[in-house]
Amino acid sequence: GAWDNASGTAGLIEMARAFKAGPAPKRTVVFLHVTAEEQGLLGSEAYAADPVYPL
């Protein structure tokens, strides 16, 4: 529902802000926000099949 989506989005944004405010990590960090979790993790499956950055 809306709460699930909104809280996940807010959490991801806050994690990105925390990373930006802190020291640079030694490794690349990618923040991925996917959709269609309720329909069977379709967004995650699509990214895993064709990632922008190699996994």
Secondary structure, DSSP 8 states (H G I E B T S, - for coil): -HHHHHHHHHHHHHHHHHHHHS---SS---------STTTSHHHHHHHHS-SS--
